[in-house]
Amino acid sequence: MDYDDLDLKIIDQLQEDARQTNLALAEKVGLSPTPCARRVRNLEDQGVIKGYRAVVDLHKLGVDLTIFVGVKVERHQDDEAASFVDAVTGWPEVLSCHLVSGDIDFLLEVVAANMEDYERFVLQRLLKIRSVKDVRSNFAMRTYKSGGPAPVRRLCGK
């Protein structure tokens, strides 16, 4: 789909503050409220806007570990890869799952309350998947930026 500058401005504004009223959003992007609401609804219907959520500081809730887990799988057959992806994307502690190039096949971003929690995750979940051949863990020591808004207008050449 081809999105115009107004659509991209709406996306930028909603990434910044999804709780703003339609009236405030319309003013910021230079539209009247009805056409603005229609554009937001269209972006939602087309799956460009996938949802809305609160950004949570997990450290303040006692969740101390973020781990980037490199996973190598035994075979890359479609059914095995799909089975792996279905399993890990259903686990709440997996924040993201990427198929990557290089020495590993998948890169997971995982959160755990502590080392014992992560150990349980690896031993009782991840290593129970038949196709998992190797697991490499990299622990984030400090996070400076995470889950930031995408620069959609720049990426879309507008």
Residue pairs with C-beta under 8 A, 6 or more apart in sequence:
1 46
1 48
3 11
3 43
3 48
3 156
4 158
5 153
5 158
6 29
6 30
6 31
6 39
7 39
7 43
7 48
8 152
8 153
8 156
8 158
9 28
9 29
9 30
9 153
10 25
10 29
10 36
10 39
10 40
10 43
11 43
11 48
11 49
11 152
12 149
12 152
12 153
13 20
13 25
13 28
13 29
14 20
14 25
14 40
14 49
14 52
15 149
15 150
15 152
16 149
18 52
19 52
20 28
22 33
22 36
22 37
22 40
23 33
25 36
25 40
26 32
26 33
26 35
26 36
26 37
29 36
31 39
40 49
43 49
55 147
58 66
58 111
62 113
63 111
63 112
63 113
64 112
64 113
64 114
65 111
65 112
65 113
65 114
65 115
65 117
65 118
65 139
65 140
66 109
66 110
66 111
66 139
66 140
66 143
67 109
67 110
67 111
67 112
67 118
67 137
67 138
67 139
67 140
68 107
68 108
68 109
68 110
68 137
68 138
68 139
68 140
69 107
69 108
69 109
69 110
69 126
69 135
69 136
69 137
69 138
70 103
70 104
70 106
70 107
70 108
70 134
70 135
70 136
70 137
70 138
71 84
71 104
71 105
71 106
71 107
71 108
71 126
71 132
71 134
71 135
71 136
72 103
72 104
72 105
72 132
72 133
72 134
72 135
73 80
73 81
73 84
73 105
73 106
73 131
73 132
73 133
74 80
74 130
74 131
74 132
74 133
75 131
76 105
80 130
80 131
81 99
81 105
81 131
83 129
83 131
84 106
84 129
84 131
84 132
85 97
85 99
85 106
87 125
87 129
88 94
88 97
88 106
88 108
88 126
88 129
89 97
91 121
91 125
93 110
93 111
93 112
93 121
94 108
94 109
94 110
95 109
95 110
95 111
96 107
96 108
96 109
97 106
97 107
97 108
97 109
98 106
98 107
98 108
99 105
99 106
100 106
100 107
104 134
104 136
110 118
110 121
112 118
112 121
118 137
122 135
122 137
126 132
126 135
127 135
